[in-house]
Amino acid sequence: MKVGILGGGLSGLTVASYLEADFEVLEKSSECGGLCRSLVEDGFTFDYGGAHIIYSRNQKMVELMLGILGENCSKGRRNNKIFYKGRFVKYPFENGLADLPKEDNFNCLYHYLNNNYPRPQNFSEWIYYTFGKGIAEKYLIPYNRKIWDTEPEKMSLHWVEGRVPKPPLEDVLKSAIGIPTEGYTHQLHFYYPQRGGIQALINSLEKSVRGEVTKNFEVKSIVAANGSWVVSDSEREKQFDQIVSTIPLFDLIDSLDDVPLQVKQALKNLKYNSLIAVLIGMEGNSLPPYTAVYFPDPELKFHRVGLPGVFSENNAPPGKSSLLAEITTKESDPTWQMDDEDLIDHVVRGLEKCRLIDPGMVCYRKVKRSKYAYVIYDQNYLSNIKIVKDYVEELGIILCGRFAEFEYLNMDACVERGIALAQRLSGSVNRELTLSGPVKDGDRQ
């Protein structure tokens, strides 16, 4: 059996690294990575698909990724802040109540303790139900409205549990009176490549792939023929017995013929956000030692700013520092249509207003855009995705990865699902596989 793996991002390369079968990876770009891509230029390193760090509740997945990186890895501790009314408040917000003005602190604590909201039916109601009116309206509602570019009441609930944990009462009380507490403890410590940005993980993983990786191959058509599949980029044709698609679901369906109208409509109804990353290099080392800063202020287009130099000192040249501002938007939004220089100007002025940078110290500036960034779980998501996935499954094509499965998967989940799929295709579901650095043919079990 020969397997065609469409897409050379984290999911596709993970499948390829573990697959005990003949295969070929087809990657659209000139280099692998997908959302885990890094730009290295003028001595700066930016993860322009958004800030990527390695952490997980599943310690085995962390160990696997660290094994891939080998010695090119360092450990860090989260020091995130939320910019609120001119203050840098500890993240998560409910663990930083003592940093708020006293009236806001009281309001958040009072409504957390006196919360009579009924059981929720949508994401907005869940925020009020879980955190109370104060925390909801001061931070969580405006921030989530920005990051999803969607009204929270239009979002479903099925994805929230486990991703947004409910804070213990004891922690909120301690937070309000200034006793330090930590939320989201599975994120508290993280790992990151010392050199090369998050793409170092991709590059190391790619080296472990013993099969063929064909780049600059954009899938344009997929046709079933005599019990196999013919995949074409309009110039070349590849034939496979099985297809694993890790490319965006929209691109996959576009490459197929005779797709039922119901499936096309369900696909059209699926929602996602794009990402604009504004990359800023600075003279000097005057930036605070924060890992990231969150911005609920609707006047600022960026929702989060990462400080790559805190992840690794090699992310900026000696004597310089850097920031990466993330803006979620849709291709139909005016923000996406903005000129790069206007976007940079907006970010620089906003960061100056928040007392993070001196515009006169900016020495590097660039904009990178990612069409596919975040899956939006709207109220019709479950019904629409079922129609599309049922159709793809009926065809016999296997989906794996964030935008292939159209689920909000973090890196650890992509690796875990990629391994499980490779094991299933290899007939080795019950065998324990390990990956501790680049895999050679003789290392395979």
TORDO-799996 format. One record per residue: residue number from 1; x, y, z of N, C-alpha, C in turn. Coordinates in pm, whole numbers. Atoms other than C-alpha are relative to their C-alpha. Example, Ala and Ser with C-alpha at 12.3 -4.5 7.8 and 13.67 -1.06 7.14 Angstrom:
BEGIN
  pos    n_xx    n_yy    n_zz   ca_xx   ca_yy   ca_zz    c_xx    c_yy    c_zz
    1      89    -119       0    1230    -450     780      90     120       0
    2     -82    -119      -6    1367    -106     714     -77     109      73
// end
This chain:
BEGIN
  pos    n_xx    n_yy    n_zz   ca_xx   ca_yy   ca_zz    c_xx    c_yy    c_zz
    1      84    -119       0       0       0       0      88     124       0
    2     -69    -129      -1     126     348     -87     -96     107      49
    3      84    -103     -63      -7     636     121      45     137     -49
    4     -27    -139      33     -30     993      -1     -37      87     119
    5      24     -89    -113       6    1239     287      -3     143     -54
    6      16    -135      54    -129    1577     180      29     102     109
    7     -37    -102     -97      42    1858     370     119     -41      83
    8    -122      26     -76     381    1880     539      12      86     123
    9      -3     -70    -129     284    2060     857      29     -98     111
   10     -30      85    -116     317    1918    1208     -73    -134      -8
   11      78     123       5      38    1663    1158      51     -93    -110
   12     -45      83     111     154    1543     818     135     -64      24
   13    -134      53     -25     517    1502     921      -1    -100     115
   14      11      98    -108     416    1323    1242     -48    -133     -54
   15      48     124      62     216    1069    1043     114     -66     -78
   16    -108      53      83     508    1029     803     112     -61      85
   17    -109      47     -84     760     980    1087     -30    -134      64
   18      38     123     -68     565     694    1240     -55    -107     -95
   19      70      91      90     415     530     931      93    -109     -52
   20     -75     114      50     546     183     851     -64     -49    -129
   21      56      32     130     434     184     490      68      89    -103
   22     -53     -85     106     535     327     155     -86     125      -7
   23      78    -124       1     432     694     143      77     111     -69
   24     -59    -122      49     495    1035      -6     -77     117      58
   25      60    -122     -52     431    1373     155      -2     104    -111
   26      14    -106     100     300    1644     -78     -24     132      71
   27       7    -128     -69     365    1995      53     -12     114    -102
   28      28    -112      90     229    2308    -115     114     102      -8
   29    -100    -106      -7     507    2543      -4     140     -53     -30
   30    -138      37      24     881    2544     -58      67     -55     124
   31     -50      59    -123     931    2441     305    -117     -49      83
   32     107      58     -83     733    2236     555     -27      90     121
   33      27     -71    -125     567    2370     867    -144      39      23
   34     137     -45     -22     217    2501     808      -4     117      97
   35       8    -106    -102     123    2713    1111     124       5      87
   36    -122       3     -81     449    2609    1279     119      46     -85
   37    -107     -55      83     663    2826    1053      67     115      74
   38     -75    -108     -63     934    3065    1166      75      78    -107
   39     -78     -88      87    1094    3360     992     130      35      71
   40    -131     -37     -54    1467    3406    1051      59     102     -98
   41     -44    -108      88    1584    3739     912      68     109      82
   42     -75    -109     -66    1838    4006    1009      32     -31     146
   43     -32      40    -136    1919    3806    1320    -120     -22      90
   44     123      18     -78    1555    3800    1441     -67    -132     -39
   45      79     121      24    1340    3486    1472    -141      23      52
   46     140     -19     -37     960    3508    1472     -80    -123     -43
   47      98     103      36     696    3232    1481    -125      71     -52
   48     103     -89      51     461    3411    1247    -136     -66     -16
   49     132      61      -9     179    3156    1274     -61      20     138
   50      43     -23    -137     136    3289    1628     104     -58      95
   51     -97      48     -99     335    3228    1945     -21    -149      25
   52       7     145     -19     412    2855    1970      97     -42     109
   53     -83      56    -105     539    2700    2291     -44    -144      22
   54      28     143     -19     553    2334    2393     -45     -22     145
   55      54      35    -130     330    2232    2684    -118     -93     -24
   56     116      88      16      55    1978    2745     -35     -62     135
   57      40      83    -114    -145    1799    3011      51    -143     -19
   58     -48     133      35     -20    1487    2832     153       5      -2
   59    -144     -11     -12     339    1462    2951      73     -83    -104
   60     -64      84     102     414    1187    2703      20      77    -130
   61     -14     -78     122     351    1426    2414     110     105      14
   62    -109     -96     -23     582    1684    2571     133     -71     -17
   63    -126      73      10     855    1422    2604      31     -39    -143
   64     -22      34     141     807    1317    2242      54     120     -76
   65     -46    -118      72     846    1673    2115     140      42      46
   66    -134     -32     -49    1148    1731    2339     102     -98     -59
   67     -88      98      62    1296    1410    2201      33      35    -143
   68     -22     -43     138    1253    1544    1849     102     113      -4
   69     -90    -115      -2    1433    1866    1941     140     -36      49
   70    -129      38     -53    1713    1690    2126      56     109      91
   71     -64     -99     -86    1958    1936    2281     -44     143     -31
   72      43    -134      40    1803    2232    2098    -130      37      71
   73     123     -23     -76    1559    2303    2377      33      68     133
   74     -15     -63    -130    1518    2522    2684    -137       6      68
   75     123      -3     -78    1259    2544    2962     -26     141      48
   76      37    -132     -47    1070    2860    3053    -119      -4      94
   77     115     -12     -91     810    2980    3301     -87     116     -46
   78      95    -100      47     501    3172    3199       5     126      86
   79      13    -129     -68     494    3541    3284     -88      90     -88
   80      94     -73      85     189    3660    3092     -69     111      80
   81      72    -111     -61       9    3987    3160    -120      36     -87
   82     116     -56      70    -322    4150    3064       5     151      19
   83      -4    -145     -10    -316    4520    2982    -142      52      22
   84     135     -42     -40    -618    4664    3164       8     134      72
   85       2    -135     -58    -676    5034    3239     139      50      36
   86    -135     -50     -19    -310    5114    3202      86     -84      91
   87     -74      86     -91    -200    4829    3430      30    -134     -68
   88     -34     133      47     -26    4501    3356     -44     -99     109
   89      64      89     -98    -248    4250    3537      47    -143     -24
   90     -44     139      11    -137    3895    3610    -101     -83     -77
   91      81      94      77    -268    3626    3375       0    -136      71
   92     130     -42      50    -513    3459    3394     -65     105      90
   93      58    -118     -62    -729    3756    3491     -50     -29     141
   94      56      32    -131    -900    3580    3783     109     -28     103
   95    -112      19     -92    -555    3513    3933      79     129      23
   96     -69    -128     -16    -457    3880    3914     -90     110      51
   97      99    -100     -42    -752    4055    4080      61     109      87
   98     -60    -101     -87    -530    4232    4334      74     108     -80
   99     -66    -100      86    -359    4412    4043     -99     104     -54
  100     102     -90      54    -689    4582    3952     -23     119      93
  101      50    -105     -90    -821    4914    4083     -95     -62     102
  102      75      63    -108    -996    4844    4414    -147     -23     -34
  103     142      16      36   -1347    4903    4279     -20    -117     -95
  104      10     111      95   -1286    4661    3991      28    -133      68
  105     -31     121     -76   -1133    4406    4227    -125     -45      77
  106     122      32     -76   -1440    4423    4452    -110     -50     -92
  107     107      37      93   -1677    4405    4155      18    -142     -52
  108     -26     135      52   -1509    4093    4015     -23    -105     108
  109      16      98    -108   -1501    3916    4353    -147     -12      40
  110     141       2     -41   -1857    4016    4447     -84     -84     -96
  111      83      71      98   -2008    3887    4124      44    -145     -21
  112     -41     141       4   -1798    3571    4132     -70     -78     112
  113      62      67    -115   -1940    3491    4477    -152       3      -8
  114     147     -14      10   -2296    3612    4399     -40     -15    -147
  115      23      30     141   -2353    3444    4066    -119     -93     -14
  116     123      78      14   -2704    3327    3987     -40     -21    -146
  117      32      19     141   -2678    3295    3611     -45    -144     -25
  118      49     136      28   -2875    2996    3476      99     -79     -84
  119     -89      85      79   -2711    2703    3302       9      55    -142
  120     -22     -70     127   -2559    2834    2979     -44     -79    -123
  121      36      58     130   -2669    2773    2621     100      41    -109
  122    -100     -41      97   -2381    2949    2445     127      43      75
  123    -129     -33     -62   -2021    3059    2509      -9     124      88
  124      14    -121     -79   -2115    3406    2632     -67     -30     134
  125      69      35    -123   -2360    3267    2886      88     -86      90
  126     -90      84     -79   -2099    3013    2995     102      86      75
  127     -97     -90     -67   -1851    3294    3073     -65      65     122
  128      70     -61    -114   -2108    3474    3291     -28    -104     109
  129      36     108     -93   -2217    3144    3452     121     -47      80
  130    -120      56     -61   -1859    3039    3530      78     103      81
  131     -88    -100     -60   -1686    3366    3621     -73     117      65
  132      73    -114     -53   -1961    3614    3711      12     123     -90
  133      11    -117      86   -2044    3951    3561     129      83      -5
  134    -117     -87      -5   -1730    4138    3675     113     -48     -90
  135    -108      55      81   -1464    3912    3525     -43     -12    -145
  136      51      15     136   -1685    3850    3223       9     131     -78
  137      11    -125      76   -1741    4212    3126     129      82      -2
  138    -125     -77      -2   -1402    4351    3225     107     -62     -89
  139    -106      63      78   -1195    4094    3042     -48    -107     -97
  140      22     117      83   -1331    3766    2911     -88      25    -121
  141      87     -28     115   -1613    3896    2690      72      86    -104
  142     -67     -80     103   -1417    4177    2520     120     -70     -61
  143    -117      68      57   -1105    3962    2481     -42    -109     -98
  144      44     108      89   -1289    3664    2334     -69      55    -124
  145      59     -63     119   -1484    3895    2104     110      36    -101
  146    -111     -38      89   -1148    4009    1964      67    -123     -60
  147     -79     111      51    -966    3678    1935     -80     -87     -97
  148      82      80      90   -1260    3501    1769     -61      84    -112
  149      64     -89      98   -1375    3807    1571    -145     -43     -22
  150     137      54       1   -1720    3671    1659     -63      33     134
  151      70     -24    -126   -1979    3757    1919      -8    -130      79
  152      -1     124     -78   -1944    3502    2203    -135     -70      10
  153     131      66      -9   -2319    3443    2215     -32     -82    -124
  154      21      78     122   -2296    3302    1861      86    -125      -4
  155     -90     115      -5   -2044    3039    1971     -58    -110      88
  156      56     115     -71   -2127    2690    2094      79     -28     128
  157     -60      33    -129   -2031    2525    2423      87    -124      -2
  158     -54     136      -8   -1904    2180    2328     152      -3      17
  159    -146      -1      -2   -1537    2284    2309      60      60     127
  160     -52     -84    -108   -1509    2491    2628      57     -82     115
  161     -43      77    -116   -1483    2231    2903     137     -62     -27
  162    -134      54      16   -1120    2135    2953      97      99     -61
  163     -87     -99      60    -986    2423    2746       2     128      84
  164       8    -118     -86   -1105    2708    2973     -43     -47     139
  165      37      58    -129   -1092    2574    3331     -67      99      93
  166      66     -82    -101   -1313    2705    3610      97      19     116
  167     -94     -23    -109   -1098    2871    3879     -58     -45     134
  168      49      38    -133   -1124    2726    4232     -34     125      81
  169      41    -112     -85   -1300    2954    4482     117      48      85
  170    -112     -37     -85    -994    2947    4708     100      89     -75
  171     -95     -79      79    -773    3080    4429     -51     141     -26
  172      56    -132      27   -1008    3366    4346       4      87     125
  173      -6     -75    -126   -1029    3470    4712     143      44      30
  174    -140     -36     -22    -651    3460    4748      44     109     -97
  175     -38     -98     102    -609    3652    4425     -50     139      37
  176      61    -130     -30    -843    3929    4542      71      73     114
  177     -66     -65    -113    -644    3993    4861     152       1     -15
  178    -142     -15      30    -302    3964    4699      89    -119      35
  179     -81     120     -22    -192    3610    4787      24     -65    -137
  180     -27      52     136     -17    3474    4474     -59    -138     -24
  181      52     129      44    -192    3192    4293      29     -14    -149
  182     -24      25     142    -145    3032    3953    -118     -74     -60
  183     104      70      74    -415    2937    3705      60     -67    -123
  184     -45      70     122    -391    2715    3395     138     -60      25
  185    -132      46     -41    -109    2530    3567      68     -91    -103
  186     -63      84     104     -57    2295    3270      80      85     -99
  187     -75     -92      87      74    2605    3086     111      73      76
  188     -89     -82     -82     285    2739    3373     146     -13     -44
  189    -134      23      51     607    2582    3247      -9     -50    -144
  190       3      36     141     687    2538    2881     141     -20     -51
  191    -130      22      66     965    2440    2644      -3      70    -136
  192     -10     -72     126    1092    2613    2334     140     -24     -58
  193    -133      20      60    1377    2562    2083      94     116      35
  194     -99    -104     -27    1696    2749    2170      30      79    -127
  195     -31     -65     128    1754    2826    1800     -99     -46    -106
  196      81      35     116    1541    2837    1488    -149      16      18
  197     143     -15     -21    1203    2913    1646     -70    -135      -1
  198      76     125      -6     925    2656    1648      22     -84    -125
  199     -27      79     121    1021    2556    1294     116     -97      22
  200    -105      96     -32    1321    2384    1451     -62    -137      30
  201      71     125     -25    1070    2122    1568     -37     -67    -131
  202      39      51     131     943    2085    1212     122     -53     -75
  203    -120      41      73    1293    2066    1065      57    -130      53
  204     -49     124     -59    1401    1797    1310     -92    -116     -33
  205      96     104      33    1083    1603    1247      13     -42    -146
  206     -14      30     143    1130    1629     871     122     -89     -25
  207    -121      83      17    1480    1479     904     -26    -145      35
  208      30     138     -41    1325    1171    1065     -86     -74    -101
  209      88      61      99    1101    1106     764      85     -78    -100
  210     -80      83      90    1245     816     564     -58      -4    -140
  211      63       0     132     999     852     276      23     132     -71
  212     -20    -117      84     978    1114       6     -89     116      45
  213      73    -122     -27     873    1472      83      12      89    -123
  214       1     -79     123     775    1658    -235     -58     137      30
  215      44    -137     -29     754    2035    -197     -41      72    -127
  216      53     -78     113     598    2300    -419    -100     -81     -81
  217     104      80      65     318    2055    -495    -134      40      62
  218     131     -45     -48     -20    2226    -452    -108     -89     -58
  219     104      93      44    -303    1976    -467    -113      76     -67
  220     108     -64      76    -547    2084    -736    -116     -95     -28
  221     108      95      25    -741    1765    -806      34    -136      59
  222     -10     136     -53    -801    1426    -645    -110     -82     -65
  223      96      79      77    -968    1161    -858      17    -147      34
  224      -3     145     -22   -1060     801    -776       8     -70    -135
  225     -19      71     127    -940     563   -1048      46    -142      26
  226     -36     142      -8    -942     181   -1050      48     -41     139
  227     -32      42    -136    -936     140    -675     113      78      65
  228    -106     -82     -58    -667     404    -618     -35     147     -19
  229      21    -144      11    -633     782    -606     109      63     -85
  230     -95     -76      78    -469    1013    -855      -6     145      47
  231     -10    -137     -52    -353    1344    -706      84      81     -97
  232     -69     -81     101    -251    1624    -941      15     145      48
  233     -18    -144     -21    -107    1976    -916     -16      74    -132
  234      26     -49     137    -217    2037   -1279     115     -27     -95
  235    -114      33      86     129    1943   -1407      50    -142      24
  236     -48     133     -36     227    1626   -1220    -114     -82      59
  237      98      90     -58      25    1323   -1115      68    -101      91
  238     -49      98     -97      79    1098    -814    -112     -99      27
  239     102     103     -22     -99     770    -755      21     -66     137
  240      -6      55    -135    -182     635    -408    -115     -98      22
  241     107      92     -42    -380     352    -252     -85      60     111
  242      70     -63    -113    -475     562      51      45     145      10
  243     -34    -141     -18    -491     935     114     -24      40     145
  244      14     -67    -129    -430    1108     447      11     149     -29
  245       0    -144      26    -524    1474     422      20      78     128
  246     -22     -93    -111    -375    1725     664     -13     144     -48
  247      18    -135      54    -446    2023     435    -137      53      43
  248     130     -53     -40    -734    2260     512    -117     -69     -71
  249     116      71      51   -1072    2095     464     -57      68    -124
  250      51     -75     114   -1174    2371     223      79     -34    -126
  251     -84      32     115    -878    2297      -5     -22    -143     -47
  252      26     139      36    -946    1925       6    -128     -12     -82
  253     129      10      69   -1312    1961     -95       6      68    -137
  254     -14     -69     129   -1220    2208    -371      70     -86    -104
  255     -75      83      94    -994    1944    -524     -79    -121     -50
  256      81     116      34   -1273    1685    -551    -108      37    -102
  257     107     -21      98   -1524    1648    -835    -133     -51      54
  258     136      48     -27   -1900    1605    -807     -33      -3     150
  259      34     -10    -143   -1925    1713    -443    -146      39      13
  260     143     -32     -15   -2293    1711    -337     -21     143      49
  261      31    -138     -37   -2453    2054    -295     -13      15     151
  262      16      -7    -146   -2541    1977      67     135       9      70
  263    -133      -2     -58   -2175    1915     146      67     135     -25
  264     -57    -131      32   -2064    2233     -31     -59     109      88
  265      65    -102     -82   -2318    2437     162      44     -11     146
  266     -46      20    -137   -2218    2282     496     143      51      16
  267    -137     -49      -4   -1853    2357     415       4     152       1
  268       6    -146       7   -1937    2715     326     -42      61     133
  269      51     -51    -127   -2110    2754     662     101     -16     115
  270    -102      12    -103   -1799    2652     857      80     130       7
  271     -64    -130     -20   -1624    2957    1003     142     -17      56
  272    -137      -1     -53   -1257    3029    1070      54     142      -4
  273     -69    -129       0   -1028    3322    1141     135     -12     -68
  274    -135     -13      52    -715    3432     963      83      78     101
  275     -90     -65     -95    -411    3573    1139      95      95     -73
  276    -102     -94      45    -202    3882    1074     102      12     113
  277    -107     -15     -99     133    3881    1254      85     120     -38
  278     -84    -118      22     312    4214    1286     127     -20      81
  279    -129      34     -60     681    4154    1356      80     127      20
  280     -70    -123     -36     873    4428    1535     134     -33      66
  281    -131      11     -63    1247    4439    1607      40     133      61
  282     -32    -121     -75    1386    4689    1858     148       8      32
  283    -133     -26     -53    1719    4845    1939      -8      -2     153
  284      -3       1    -146    1814    4783    2300     -77    -115      61
  285      66     108     -76    1679    4549    2569     -89      56     109
  286      83     -68    -101    1424    4770    2742    -137     -65      20
  287     131      63     -14    1125    4536    2702     -12     -73     134
  288      19      72    -126     975    4386    3020      14    -151     -22
  289     -24     145      14    1038    4013    3089    -129     -81      -9
  290     126      71      14     682    3913    2996      11    -100    -115
  291       6      94     111     617    3606    2782    -105      46    -102
  292     103     -52      90     300    3762    2636     -86      99      75
  293      94     -97     -57      55    4048    2694    -129      -9     -80
  294     132       9      61    -319    4025    2624     -69     136       7
  295      59    -133      11    -522    4327    2514    -151     -10     -29
  296     145       3      24    -903    4328    2563     -54     129     -61
  297      43    -131      50    -923    4695    2452     -44     -10    -147
  298      48      12     139   -1142    4701    2134      60     103     -93
  299     -61    -101      85    -960    5011    2009     131     -48     -62
  300    -124      57      52    -647    4804    1954     -34    -124     -82
  301      32     113      87    -663    4561    1665      66    -128      48
  302     -70     120     -44    -408    4322    1815     -56     -47     133
  303      54      55    -124    -530    4088    2085     109     -53      92
  304    -109      55     -81    -197    3946    2199     134      42     -60
  305    -136     -31      43     169    4044    2183      94     -95      73
  306    -100      89     -57     441    3786    2234     136      67      -1
  307    -135     -55      -8     797    3868    2334      99    -115     -23
  308     -81     119      35    1013    3611    2151     131     -11      74
  309    -127       4     -70    1330    3709    2334      -7     -68     135
  310      17      68    -128    1187    3566    2656      -1    -151     -22
  311       1     144      30    1136    3226    2488     142     -51     -22
  312    -139      35      24    1497    3219    2370      80     127     -28
  313     -84    -118      22    1776    3477    2384      54       6    -142
  314     -48       5     137    1869    3366    2032    -103      50    -101
  315     104     -50      90    1543    3507    1889      23     144     -44
  316     -34    -136      40    1702    3852    1859     152      15       5
  317    -144     -21      -3    2054    3976    1784      44      59     133
  318     -50     -61    -124    2275    4083    2077     -29     150       3
  319      30    -142     -15    2166    4422    2208    -132      43     -61
  320     130     -33      59    1823    4400    2042    -109     -87      61
  321     115      74     -54    1475    4273    2130    -111       1    -104
  322     105      12     102    1150    4192    1953    -136     -25      63
  323     139      27     -36     771    4171    1972     -72     -55    -121
  324      85      52     107     510    3985    1769    -145      25      39
  325     140     -35     -28     159    4134    1761     -91     -85     -87
  326      93      88      72    -125    3899    1664    -135      70     -16
  327     132     -58      31    -442    4022    1493     -82    -109     -67
  328      90      94      65    -723    3778    1424    -107      77     -76
  329      95     -67      87    -953    3876    1142     -51     -99    -103
  330      49      83     110   -1137    3739     841      38      66    -132
  331     -41     -55     129   -1046    3781     477     -99     104     -52
  332     102     -95      43   -1370    3973     428       0     127      83
  333      -1    -115     -89   -1289    4220     709      90     112     -54
  334     -87    -111      42   -1144    4568     642     143     -11      53
  335    -135      13     -57    -851    4485     871      90     -83     -90
  336     -79      85      89    -734    4208     637      43      77    -125
  337     -27     -76     122    -747    4455     348      99     114      23
  338     -89    -113     -29    -527    4711     526     139     -21     -59
  339    -137       2      47    -187    4797     380      93     -39     115
  340     -93      45    -103     107    4643     565      54     116      83
  341     -56    -113     -73     252    4981     656    -101      61      96
  342     104     -52     -90     -81    5095     802     -17     -91     121
  343      10      94    -111     -98    4779    1012     118      19      97
  344    -119     -21     -84     257    4831    1137     -14     129      80
  345      17    -129     -68     181    5195    1219    -100     -10     114
  346     102      17    -105    -132    5096    1415      61     -74     119
  347     -57      79    -108      61    4837    1616     105      81      77
  348    -105     -78     -66     358    5065    1688     -61     110      87
  349      64    -106     -80     133    5351    1802     -73     -59     120
  350      70      64    -111     -73    5113    2014      95     -46     109
  351     -99      45     -98     234    4964    2182      64     118      74
  352     -50    -121     -65     364    5315    2250    -100      49     104
  353     106     -44     -91      31    5410    2408      -3     -87     126
  354       2      92    -114      57    5103    2632     134      -3      74
  355    -130     -15     -67     410    5204    2735      90    -121     -15
  356     -85     116      22     571    4897    2588     123      33     -84
  357    -114     -28      87     795    5052    2321      16     151     -25
  358     -30    -133      53     959    5370    2201      10     -13    -152
  359      -2      16     146     880    5401    1828     134      33     -64
  360    -129     -37      56    1218    5560    1770     102    -112       6
  361     -93     111     -14    1385    5232    1868     -31    -116     -95
  362      36     107      93    1211    5022    1600     104      -8    -112
  363    -102      19     103    1473    4877    1365     -37    -107    -101
  364      44     105      92    1282    4593    1197    -152      -6       5
  365     146       4       6     919    4568    1082     -43     -80    -122
  366      51      82     110     730    4318     872    -136     -54      38
  367     132      60     -20     381    4174     828      -4    -136     -69
  368      21     133      58     306    3803     771    -146     -38      22
  369     143      35      -7     -43    3671     698     -19    -150     -16
  370      36     142       8    -187    3323     755    -150      -9     -24
  371     141       8      36    -515    3246     582     -79     -80     104
  372      69      86     -95    -609    2966     822      71       6     136
  373     -62     -12    -132    -548    3023    1193     -85     -65     110
  374      83      49    -109    -841    2953    1430    -134     -52     -53
  375     133      55      28   -1144    2728    1394    -100      69      93
  376     105     -65     -80   -1461    2907    1510    -114     -99      23
  377     108      92     -36   -1711    2690    1695    -130      79      15
  378     128     -71     -10   -2036    2866    1609    -110     -99      35
  379     110      84     -47   -2379    2734    1703     -37    -112     -97
  380      33     102     100   -2412    2536    1378     120     -86     -37
  381    -123      72      34   -2061    2393    1381     -20    -151      -4
  382       9     145     -10   -2148    2040    1492     -80     -62    -114
  383      81      56     110   -2419    1985    1231      71      15    -133
  384     -69     -21     128   -2213    2134     948     122     -90     -16
  385    -122      80      11   -1889    1953    1026     -34    -147     -17
  386      39     140      14   -2073    1621    1053     -31     -32    -146
  387      34      23     141   -2209    1655     699     127     -13     -84
  388    -122       1      81   -1865    1730     556      86    -122      33
  389     -85     112     -39   -1676    1467     756     -61    -134     -42
  390      66     124      44   -1933    1196     681      26     -23    -149
  391     -23      12     144   -1888    1266     310     145     -43     -28
  392    -141      34      21   -1506    1254     328      28    -142      46
  393     -19     136     -49   -1516     936     535     -58    -102     -97
  394      62      90      99   -1752     777     281      91     -19    -121
  395     -94      11     111   -1494     852      12     120     -87      35
  396    -115      77     -42   -1228     677     218     125      83      24
  397    -112     -89     -28   -1005     980     272       7      24     151
  398     -18     -16    -145    -859    1012     623      48     142      30
  399     -34    -136     -40    -839    1353     792      85      -2     126
  400     -84     -10    -119    -571    1452    1043      56     141      10
  401     -56    -133     -20    -477    1792    1187    -105     107      21
  402      92    -106     -40    -630    2124    1291    -100      36    -110
  403      94     -47     102    -776    2247     963     -46    -111     -93
  404      53     115      73    -814    1903     807    -121     -55      75
  405     114      47     -81   -1034    1782    1094     -91     116      39
  406      71    -122     -35   -1149    2142    1147     -38       0     148
  407      12      -6    -145   -1094    2131    1521     113      87      54
  408    -100     -88     -60    -906    2372    1747     100     -86      78
  409     -98      89     -59    -613    2138    1811     131      74      25
  410    -133     -51     -28    -293    2244    1983     105     -98     -54
  411    -107      83      56      46    2101    1884       0    -140      60
  412      -5     132     -63      30    1819    2139    -108     -93     -55
  413     108      81      55    -305    1700    2003      29     -41    -144
  414     -37      34     138    -176    1713    1644     100    -115      -2
  415    -100     107      -8     122    1497    1739     -65    -129      45
  416      64     120     -53     -92    1254    1939     -88     -67    -105
  417      89      58     100    -347    1208    1663      79     -51    -121
  418     -84      46     110     -76    1181    1398      62    -135      29
  419     -59     127     -40      94     900    1589    -105    -111      -2
  420     107     101      -6    -234     716    1651     -42     -43    -141
  421      38      33     138    -323     736    1281     107     -84     -67
  422    -109      76      60      19     613    1171       2    -143      52
  423       5     133     -59      -7     321    1411    -114     -82     -60
  424     115      73      56    -351     231    1279      27     -43    -143
  425     -28      34     139    -241     244     917     111    -105     -11
  426    -112      95       1      72      44    1003     -39    -134      59
  427      42     123     -63    -132    -223    1179      69     -24     132
  428     -77      15    -124      54    -151    1501     -62      81     113
  429      68     -82    -100    -209      10    1720      43     -35     141
  430     -31      44    -136    -107    -197    2021     150       0      30
  431    -144      -5     -22     266    -137    1981      40     138      50
  432     -47    -126     -57     447     128    2178     111      55     -87
  433    -102     -63      81     641     366    1952      58     118      75
  434     -63    -115     -61     890     623    2071      76      77    -106
  435     -76     -84      91    1056     912    1898      89      89      85
  436     -92     -76     -84    1365    1048    2073     112      54     -87
  437     -97     -56      93    1541    1256    1814     -24     -54    -139
  438      18      46     138    1577    1202    1438       4    -152     -10
  439      13     143      11    1470     850    1347      70     -50    -126
  440     -65      65     113    1689     636    1124     -74    -128     -31
  441      72     121      38    1563     334     934      21    -112     101
  442     -29     107     -93    1736     102    1178     -62      18     136
  443      61     -27    -130    1566     268    1472    -147     -37       4
  444     144      24       5    1215     179    1355     -33    -137      57
  445      41     125     -62    1031     -87    1550     -98     -73     -92
// end
